[in-house]
C-alpha cells in the first residue's frame, strides 16, 4: 500500500470541529439546520455548543458525518 493512502475513510484525520467549521463556512447555520434537523443547528447555534452536543450524541454525529461525506463527494469544499 502506498504511503498517504492508508485509509479510504474520508473522515480519517479530520476532527469533528474541522468538519463543523467547513460545513458552517460552506452552508451557514440556517441551511445546515434545514439539511440536518438537529436542534443545536437551529436554536442559537455555535461551534462550541454543537460540538458538545455531537460528542455525546452518536446518532447526531453520524448524521453530520454522513452529510459531510456527501458534501465531499459533491465537491462542496475547496
JOWO-V431632 format. One record per residue. RES is the residue in one small letter. SS is DSSP state (H for helix, E for strand, C for the rest). PSI is psi as a letter, one per 40 degrees, with the letter a starting at -180 (* if undefined). BURIAL is + if it has 24 or more other ideal C-beta (glycine too) atoms within 12 Angstrom, else -. Layout:
# JOWO-V431632
res = <RES,RES>
ss = <SS,SS>
psi = <PSI,PSI>
burial = <BURIAL,BURIAL>
This chain:
# JOWO-V431632
res = <x,x,x,x,x,x,x,x,x,x,x,x,x,x,x,x,x,x,x,x,x,x,x,x,x,x,x,x,x,x,x,x,x,x,x,x,x,x,x,x,x,x,x,x,x,x,x,x,x,x,x,x,x,x,x,x,x,x,x,x,x,x,x,x,x,x,x,x,x,x,x,x,x,x,x,x,x,x>
ss = <C,C,C,C,C,C,C,C,C,C,C,C,C,C,C,H,H,H,H,H,H,H,H,H,H,H,H,H,H,H,H,H,H,H,H,C,C,C,H,H,H,H,C,C,C,C,H,H,H,H,H,H,H,H,H,H,C,H,H,H,H,H,H,H,H,H,H,H,H,H,H,H,H,C,C,C,C,C>
psi = <h,i,i,e,f,e,h,e,h,e,e,h,e,h,i,d,d,d,d,d,d,d,d,d,d,d,d,i,d,d,d,d,d,d,d,h,g,h,d,e,e,d,h,f,i,i,d,d,d,d,d,d,d,d,d,e,g,d,d,d,d,d,d,d,d,d,d,d,d,d,d,d,d,e,f,e,i,*>
burial = <-,-,-,-,-,-,-,-,-,-,-,-,-,-,-,+,-,-,+,+,-,+,+,+,-,-,+,-,+,-,-,+,+,-,+,+,-,+,-,+,+,-,-,-,+,-,+,-,-,+,+,-,+,+,-,-,-,-,-,+,+,-,+,+,+,-,+,+,-,-,+,-,-,-,-,-,-,->
